[in-house]
Amino acid sequence: MNLKRITFRNFKSLYDAEFEPGKVNVFIGANGAGKSTILEAIGLLSAAMTDRVDDISLQRKGVRLSAPSMYKSRFKSIERTNPTVALSLEWEEETAQTFKYDVHLTTPKGDEYWKYHSETFFTDGEKKWGRSNASQKQSNNHIGFFLLDDNSELEQGRRIVKYFENYGIFQPNTLTLRGTVADPNQMTPIGLNGGRLAEALQDIIYEKDGELYFGSLYMEDILELIDWASDISINVPTKTRINSSIPMTRQVIEFADGFLRETAKFTGYDASEGTLYILFMLCLAMHPKAPSIFAVDSFDHALNPRLAKKLMQVFCEQILENDKHVFLTTHNPLVLDGLDISNDDIRLFAVDRDKNGYAKIKRIKVSQELIDEGQSLSRLWISGRLGGVPDLI
């Protein structure tokens, strides 16, 4: 399945924006440019397609809850506020058929539910199904029509619904990764804040033919990213490894430090934040039960710049190998040097505000001439040649 285009209208700073995604999509931009809003708009689209839109469904996908009036664009340049938030997704199946889903939503007024103003489903440019406020089919305007209607014309659309239903915006925090704080948005196999990381890792760490594996990679490959570690395992917590006053999950990550005695193992509670983040990101990319499509806000979280570059390379390889879609934001220039943007499945986008304040999304393509000159993406970004930088004097 290939996503062809995602369009946003009248959602926060995304008054009129669209982009054509690849498998790996990285967004750069100044603070407040609208990068996180893109991830949230995709979350809103996912909720609308797969169930309904309310506070519970948005929180479950990692979307920040706003006052109802703040969801719609409120720019000075808009003479008349549009009554709906409009979202659109175009995709292509293996059969080369193209599909499109359009939805217009009205924000809550006095209740918790968003209402479906209209929904439309197209196949190869031909309208196959739809409903609106003027239609008799608008029997329940709080629930998406993929759930309401069993019409056979919608069957092919339900495949994308299944694909999108577990979309979430992951934002790990240290205490949750360490296992001392419960994840308020727990998913299978791992929560949006990193909950149950040890249990998720236990599923993908295994031994075969005398070799220890981490997903599809040798454990040795993972240990190259965590150069001080000589072993990683999952065990039950013990008093010899962690203070009894520390709340813990049923399973903990244990590390052997190559510089310490063999008996001096310690848990994720005492490991560095960056180490846990590496394991978290690779688990998302490799775990068979992790979402097929997801987002990570601030990919560079707690990482040394050179390590961020290498992790991005490995992460991209695993996303492509497992045929997933991912949307990432970053402020770390070295992350860009881990991207092979000559591969069309890996795409870089700059997010900038135009003269009216609207967030605009532009795909970055670097000429072969610049590549041959040895110009790195990180250097081009810092110099302002890629866009996605603040205007500073």
DAQUI-V723807 format. One record per pair of residues at least 24 apart in sequence whose ideal C-beta (glycine too) atoms are under 10 Angstrom apart, sorted by the first residue. I is the first residue (numbers start at 0). J is the second residue. If there is no record, write none. Layout:
{{I,J} {I,J}}
//
This chain:
{{0,90} {0,91} {0,92} {0,93} {0,98} {0,158} {0,159} {0,162} {0,291} {0,292} {0,322} {0,324} {1,89} {1,90} {1,91} {1,92} {1,93} {1,97} {1,324} {1,344} {2,41} {2,88} {2,89} {2,90} {2,91} {2,159} {2,162} {2,163} {2,292} {2,324} {3,88} {3,89} {3,90} {3,91} {3,97} {3,98} {3,99} {4,87} {4,88} {4,89} {4,90} {4,97} {4,99} {5,37} {5,40} {5,41} {5,44} {5,86} {5,87} {5,88} {5,89} {5,90} {5,326} {5,360} {6,40} {6,44} {6,85} {6,86} {6,87} {6,88} {6,89} {6,99} {6,101} {7,33} {7,36} {7,37} {7,40} {7,41} {7,43} {7,44} {7,72} {7,84} {7,85} {7,86} {7,87} {7,358} {7,360} {8,40} {8,72} {8,81} {8,83} {8,84} {8,85} {8,86} {8,87} {8,103} {9,70} {9,71} {9,72} {9,73} {9,74} {9,77} {9,80} {9,81} {9,82} {9,83} {9,84} {9,85} {9,86} {9,103} {9,104} {9,106} {10,36} {10,37} {10,39} {10,40} {10,43} {10,44} {10,70} {10,71} {10,72} {10,83} {10,84} {10,85} {10,86} {10,104} {10,106} {10,358} {11,35} {11,36} {11,37} {11,39} {11,40} {11,43} {11,63} {11,65} {11,69} {11,70} {11,71} {11,72} {11,73} {11,84} {11,358} {12,36} {12,37} {12,40} {12,72} {12,73} {12,74} {12,350} {12,352} {12,356} {12,357} {12,358} {12,359} {13,37} {13,39} {13,40} {13,72} {13,84} {13,86} {13,350} {13,357} {13,358} {13,359} {13,360} {14,71} {14,72} {14,73} {14,74} {14,76} {14,77} {14,81} {14,353} {14,355} {14,356} {14,357} {14,358} {14,359} {15,72} {15,85} {15,353} {15,355} {15,357} {15,358} {15,359} {16,40} {16,350} {16,353} {16,357} {16,358} {16,359} {16,360} {17,87} {17,89} {17,359} {17,360} {18,326} {18,346} {18,348} {18,350} {18,359} {18,360} {18,361} {18,362} {19,89} {19,346} {19,348} {19,360} {19,362} {20,88} {20,90} {20,292} {20,324} {20,325} {20,326} {20,344} {20,346} {20,348} {20,362} {21,318} {21,319} {21,324} {21,325} {21,340} {21,342} {21,343} {21,344} {21,345} {21,346} {21,347} {21,348} {21,362} {22,292} {22,315} {22,318} {22,319} {22,321} {22,322} {22,323} {22,324} {22,325} {22,342} {22,343} {22,344} {22,345} {22,346} {23,284} {23,311} {23,314} {23,315} {23,316} {23,318} {23,319} {23,323} {23,324} {23,325} {23,326} {23,327} {23,338} {23,339} {23,340} {23,342} {23,344} {23,345} {23,346} {23,347} {24,294} {24,324} {24,325} {24,326} {24,327} {24,328} {24,344} {24,345} {24,346} {24,347} {24,348} {24,360} {24,362} {25,298} {25,311} {25,315} {25,325} {25,326} {25,327} {25,328} {25,329} {25,334} {25,335} {25,337} {25,338} {25,340} {25,345} {25,346} {25,347} {25,348} {25,349} {25,363} {25,376} {26,294} {26,296} {26,298} {26,326} {26,327} {26,328} {26,329} {26,346} {26,347} {26,348} {26,349} {26,350} {26,360} {26,387} {27,327} {27,328} {27,329} {27,330} {27,331} {27,332} {27,334} {27,335} {27,347} {27,348} {27,349} {27,350} {27,351} {27,363} {27,376} {27,380} {27,385} {27,386} {27,387} {27,388} {28,328} {28,329} {28,330} {28,348} {28,349} {28,350} {28,351} {28,352} {28,358} {28,359} {28,360} {28,361} {28,386} {28,387} {28,388} {28,389} {29,330} {29,349} {29,350} {29,351} {29,352} {29,386} {29,387} {29,388} {29,389} {29,390} {29,391} {30,330} {30,389} {31,350} {31,352} {31,358} {31,389} {32,328} {32,349} {32,350} {32,351} {32,352} {32,358} {32,359} {32,360} {32,386} {32,387} {32,388} {32,389} {33,350} {33,351} {33,352} {33,356} {33,357} {33,358} {33,359} {33,360} {34,296} {34,297} {34,326} {34,327} {34,328} {34,329} {34,330} {34,348} {34,349} {34,350} {34,358} {34,360} {34,387} {35,61} {35,62} {35,63} {35,168} {35,170} {35,294} {35,296} {35,297} {35,328} {35,350} {36,62} {36,63} {36,350} {36,358} {37,294} {37,326} {37,328} {37,348} {37,350} {37,358} {37,360} {38,62} {38,166} {38,167} {38,168} {38,169} {38,170} {38,293} {38,294} {38,295} {38,296} {38,326} {38,327} {38,328} {39,63} {39,65} {39,70} {39,168} {39,294} {39,296} {40,70} {40,84} {40,86} {40,358} {41,86} {41,88} {41,163} {41,166} {41,168} {41,292} {41,293} {41,294} {41,324} {41,326} {42,163} {42,166} {42,167} {42,168} {42,293} {42,294} {42,326} {43,70} {43,84} {43,86} {43,102} {43,104} {43,113} {44,84} {44,86} {44,87} {44,88} {44,100} {44,102} {44,104} {44,163} {44,166} {45,86} {45,88} {45,160} {45,162} {45,163} {45,164} {45,165} {45,166} {45,167} {45,168} {45,290} {45,292} {45,293} {45,294} {46,104} {46,113} {46,143} {46,163} {46,164} {46,166} {47,84} {47,86} {47,88} {47,100} {47,102} {47,103} {47,104} {47,113} {47,115} {47,118} {47,142} {47,143} {47,145} {47,163} {48,86} {48,88} {48,100} {48,102} {48,118} {48,143} {48,144} {48,145} {48,146} {48,156} {48,157} {48,159} {48,160} {48,162} {48,163} {48,164} {48,166} {49,143} {49,145} {49,146} {49,157} {49,159} {49,160} {49,161} {49,162} {49,163} {49,164} {49,165} {49,166} {50,142} {50,143} {50,145} {50,146} {50,160} {50,164} {51,112} {51,113} {51,114} {51,115} {51,139} {51,140} {51,141} {51,142} {51,143} {51,146} {51,147} {52,84} {52,102} {52,104} {52,105} {52,106} {52,107} {52,111} {52,112} {52,113} {52,114} {52,115} {52,141} {52,142} {52,143} {53,107} {53,110} {53,111} {53,112} {53,113} {53,141} {54,107} {54,111} {54,112} {54,113} {55,111} {56,112} {56,113} {57,113} {58,183} {58,184} {58,191} {59,165} {59,166} {59,167} {59,184} {59,185} {59,186} {59,191} {60,163} {60,164} {60,165} {60,166} {60,167} {60,168} {60,184} {60,186} {60,191} {60,293} {60,294} {61,166} {61,167} {61,168} {61,169} {61,170} {61,184} {61,186} {61,191} {61,192} {61,293} {61,294} {61,295} {61,296} {62,167} {62,168} {63,168} {65,106} {66,106} {66,107} {67,105} {67,106} {67,107} {67,108} {67,109} {67,110} {67,111} {67,113} {68,106} {68,107} {68,108} {69,106} {70,104} {70,105} {70,106} {70,107} {70,113} {71,104} {71,105} {71,106} {72,355} {72,356} {72,357} {72,358} {74,355} {74,356} {74,357} {75,355} {75,356} {76,353} {76,354} {76,355} {76,356} {76,357} {77,355} {77,357} {82,106} {82,116} {83,113} {83,114} {83,115} {83,116} {83,117} {84,113} {84,116} {85,116} {85,117} {87,119} {87,121} {88,159} {88,163} {89,121} {90,156} {90,158} {90,159} {90,162} {90,163} {92,122} {92,155} {92,158} {92,159} {94,155} {95,123} {96,122} {96,123} {96,155} {97,121} {97,122} {97,123} {97,124} {98,122} {98,123} {98,124} {98,127} {98,155} {98,156} {98,158} {98,159} {99,123} {99,124} {99,125} {99,126} {99,127} {99,156} {100,143} {100,144} {100,145} {100,156} {100,159} {100,160} {100,163} {101,126} {101,129} {102,143} {102,144} {103,131} {103,132} {104,140} {105,132} {105,140} {110,141} {111,141} {112,140} {112,141} {112,142} {113,140} {113,141} {114,139} {114,140} {114,141} {115,139} {115,140} {115,141} {115,142} {115,143} {115,144} {115,147} {116,140} {118,143} {118,144} {118,145} {118,147} {118,148} {119,144} {120,144} {120,145} {120,148} {120,150} {120,152} {120,153} {120,155} {120,156} {120,159} {121,156} {122,152} {122,155} {122,156} {126,152} {127,151} {127,152} {127,153} {127,155} {127,156} {128,152} {128,153} {128,156} {159,292} {161,291} {162,290} {162,291} {162,292} {162,324} {163,290} {163,291} {163,292} {163,324} {164,290} {164,291} {164,292} {165,288} {165,289} {165,290} {165,291} {165,292} {165,293} {166,290} {166,291} {166,292} {166,293} {166,294} {166,324} {166,326} {167,191} {167,283} {167,289} {167,290} {167,292} {167,293} {167,294} {167,295} {168,293} {168,294} {168,295} {168,296} {168,326} {168,328} {169,193} {169,279} {169,280} {169,283} {169,289} {169,290} {169,293} {169,294} {169,295} {169,296} {169,297} {169,298} {169,300} {169,325} {169,327} {170,294} {170,295} {170,296} {170,297} {170,300} {171,196} {171,272} {171,275} {171,276} {171,279} {171,280} {171,283} {171,295} {171,296} {171,297} {171,300} {171,301} {172,272} {172,300} {173,271} {173,272} {173,273} {173,275} {173,276} {173,300} {173,301} {174,246} {174,268} {174,272} {175,275} {175,279} {176,252} {176,267} {176,268} {176,270} {176,272} {176,274} {176,275} {176,276} {176,278} {176,279} {176,300} {176,301} {177,241} {177,245} {177,247} {177,248} {177,251} {177,252} {177,266} {177,267} {177,268} {177,269} {177,270} {177,272} {177,275} {178,236} {178,241} {178,245} {178,246} {178,247} {178,248} {178,249} {178,250} {178,251} {178,252} {178,266} {178,267} {178,268} {178,275} {179,241} {179,245} {179,246} {179,247} {179,248} {179,267} {179,268} {180,246} {181,246} {181,248} {186,288} {186,289} {186,290} {186,293} {187,286} {187,288} {187,289} {187,290} {188,282} {188,283} {188,286} {188,287} {188,288} {188,289} {188,290} {189,279} {189,282} {189,283} {189,286} {189,288} {189,289} {189,290} {191,293} {191,294} {191,295} {191,296} {192,279} {193,275} {193,276} {193,278} {193,279} {193,282} {193,283} {194,248} {195,248} {195,249} {195,250} {196,233} {196,248} {196,250} {196,251} {196,252} {196,267} {196,275} {196,276} {196,278} {196,279} {196,282} {197,232} {197,233} {197,234} {197,235} {197,236} {197,247} {197,248} {197,249} {197,250} {197,251} {197,252} {197,253} {197,266} {197,267} {197,275} {197,278} {198,233} {198,248} {198,249} {198,250} {198,251} {198,252} {199,233} {199,250} {199,278} {199,279} {199,282} {199,283} {199,285} {199,286} {199,288} {199,289} {200,231} {200,232} {200,233} {200,250} {200,252} {200,267} {200,278} {200,279} {200,281} {200,282} {200,285} {200,286} {201,232} {201,233} {201,234} {201,250} {201,252} {202,233} {202,282} {202,285} {202,286} {202,287} {202,288} {202,289} {203,281} {203,282} {203,285} {203,286} {203,287} {203,288} {203,289} {204,231} {204,232} {204,233} {204,252} {204,278} {204,282} {213,278} {213,281} {213,282} {213,285} {214,281} {214,282} {214,284} {214,285} {214,286} {214,287} {214,317} {214,320} {214,321} {215,284} {215,285} {215,316} {215,317} {215,320} {215,321} {216,281} {216,285} {216,313} {216,316} {216,317} {216,320} {220,281} {220,313} {221,277} {221,278} {221,281} {221,313} {222,255} {222,257} {223,309} {223,313} {224,273} {224,274} {224,277} {224,278} {224,281} {224,306} {224,309} {224,310} {224,313} {225,254} {225,256} {225,257} {225,270} {225,271} {225,273} {225,274} {225,277} {225,278} {225,306} {226,257} {226,306} {227,254} {227,255} {227,256} {227,257} {227,258} {227,259} {227,270} {227,271} {227,274} {228,254} {228,255} {228,256} {228,257} {228,258} {228,270} {228,274} {229,254} {229,255} {229,256} {229,257} {229,258} {229,259} {229,261} {229,264} {230,254} {230,255} {230,256} {230,257} {230,261} {230,264} {231,255} {231,267} {231,270} {231,274} {231,278} {232,264} {233,267} {234,264} {234,266} {236,266} {236,268} {237,264} {237,266} {239,264} {240,264} {240,265} {240,266} {240,268} {240,269} {241,265} {241,266} {241,267} {241,268} {241,269} {242,268} {242,269} {245,269} {252,278} {271,301} {271,303} {272,300} {272,301} {272,302} {273,299} {273,300} {273,301} {273,302} {273,303} {273,306} {273,307} {273,310} {274,301} {274,302} {274,306} {275,301} {276,300} {276,301} {276,302} {276,306} {276,307} {276,310} {277,301} {277,302} {277,306} {277,307} {277,309} {277,310} {277,313} {277,314} {280,310} {280,311} {280,313} {280,314} {280,317} {280,325} {280,327} {281,310} {281,313} {281,314} {281,317} {283,314} {283,317} {283,318} {283,323} {283,325} {284,313} {284,314} {284,315} {284,316} {284,317} {284,318} {284,319} {284,320} {284,321} {284,323} {284,325} {285,314} {285,317} {285,318} {285,320} {285,321} {285,323} {286,321} {287,321} {289,321} {289,323} {290,323} {290,324} {290,325} {291,321} {291,322} {291,323} {291,324} {291,325} {292,323} {292,324} {292,325} {292,326} {293,318} {293,323} {293,324} {293,325} {293,326} {293,327} {294,324} {294,325} {294,326} {294,327} {294,328} {295,325} {295,326} {295,327} {295,328} {295,329} {296,326} {296,327} {296,328} {296,329} {297,327} {297,328} {297,329} {297,330} {297,331} {298,325} {298,327} {298,328} {298,329} {298,330} {298,331} {298,334} {298,337} {299,327} {299,328} {299,329} {299,330} {299,331} {299,332} {299,333} {299,334} {300,329} {300,331} {302,329} {302,331} {302,333} {302,334} {303,331} {303,333} {304,331} {304,332} {304,333} {304,334} {304,336} {304,377} {305,333} {305,336} {305,337} {306,333} {306,337} {307,331} {307,332} {307,333} {307,334} {307,335} {307,336} {307,337} {308,332} {308,333} {308,334} {308,335} {308,336} {308,337} {308,338} {308,375} {308,377} {309,333} {309,336} {309,337} {310,334} {310,337} {311,335} {311,336} {311,337} {311,338} {311,339} {311,345} {312,336} {312,337} {312,338} {312,339} {313,337} {315,339} {315,342} {315,344} {315,345} {318,344} {318,345} {319,344} {319,345} {329,380} {330,387} {331,377} {331,380} {332,375} {332,376} {332,377} {332,378} {332,379} {332,380} {332,381} {332,385} {333,375} {333,376} {333,377} {334,376} {334,377} {334,380} {335,363} {335,365} {335,375} {335,376} {335,377} {335,378} {335,379} {335,380} {335,381} {335,385} {336,375} {336,376} {336,377} {336,378} {336,380} {337,376} {337,377} {338,363} {338,376} {340,364} {340,365} {340,370} {340,376} {341,365} {341,367} {341,370} {347,376} {347,380} {347,385} {347,387} {348,385} {348,386} {348,387} {349,380} {349,385} {349,386} {349,387} {349,388} {350,386} {350,387} {351,386} {351,387} {351,388} {351,389} {351,390} {352,389} {352,390} {359,386} {361,385} {361,386} {361,387} {363,387}}
//
